[in-house]
Amino acid sequence: MPLKLGVLLAAAGRPDEARGAFLQALDLHRRRADRRRMGVTLNNLADVLLQLDQSDAALVHLQESLRLRREIGDELGLGITILTIGQAYARSGRYRQAYGWLDRALTAARDTGNREAEWRVLTVRAKVHRDTGQQLTARDDLHLALAISEQTGDAIGADEVRRALTALRVPATPRRTTGQR
């Protein structure tokens, strides 16, 4: 129950309360030795720590989540944790590390067929591109993210990507590759 409460509180924009609920859930899962739920809860706890601008603390929990998810063979969850690690590095301005983790997350999302994670990775990577002065590359990632979110019928995701495109402020048309003449 504390895990679901934490998810609801995080979605309601109450990260401090969500953190408390996730810590309670984590304690419960540890006592039960439920490694799968521990991996999920650690990732959720890291998400709220990122909302609270605590990237280093989030990374500690993400490393444990990564280890647990590897041990139990949770490939889908592993991809999500890898994405969250990329987000943590991006939020803290450690772009080189962010790119590496986000590239791994994109591969994992595609390998597991997790289309939501795929557009999310592209959206986060677009922000890193933007922050490092690569606006056109950011726009290309966002166009791909938009196409994926629309294909999967994820209206909320598509709206999120559109807002990111609007905030980018570069020409809307994706680059076209041309052959040499």
Phi, psi and omega in degrees: 000319180298329180296312180297321178298317178300318179298315180295317179294320178297316180294332179276003179078030180241068188295327179297315179291322178298319178303314179300317180295320179293324177295321176296315180297319180298317178299315178299315181293325177295316180297328179270356182056037179269089186294326179297311180292328176299316179300316179296313184295319177300320179293317179296320177299317178298321178303314181288328175296325175295321176298330180268013180058042178241064185299318182294319177295320178299318181298326177299312180292325180292324177296321177292318177299317179301312180300312181298315182293326174295313183302321183266359178073029180276083185296318179297312178296325178300316178298321179293318179294321178298319176300314182295324175297317176301319178297318181298315178294321179296315182296332181266007177078012177267076191291324180300313178295320180301313180303315181299313181292322180292323176297318177296320180295321179296317177299315180297318180298316180292320180296325181265356181074021181275088185294325177297314179298326180298311180291329178294317178301314181299323180292317178294316180296325177298321177296320178296317177302314180300313183293340179256017173081017181252066186299318183292321177293321177299314180299318180298316177298319180293323177296319178294318178299320179295316179300317181294313182296324177290319179300324182272359179074023181271086184296321179294317177297317179299319178296320178298317180293320178299319178297320178295321178296317179298318181291338183290323176058051170232164179308141187287338185284126177296153177294145175250139177273136180237148177279163178283147180243000000 
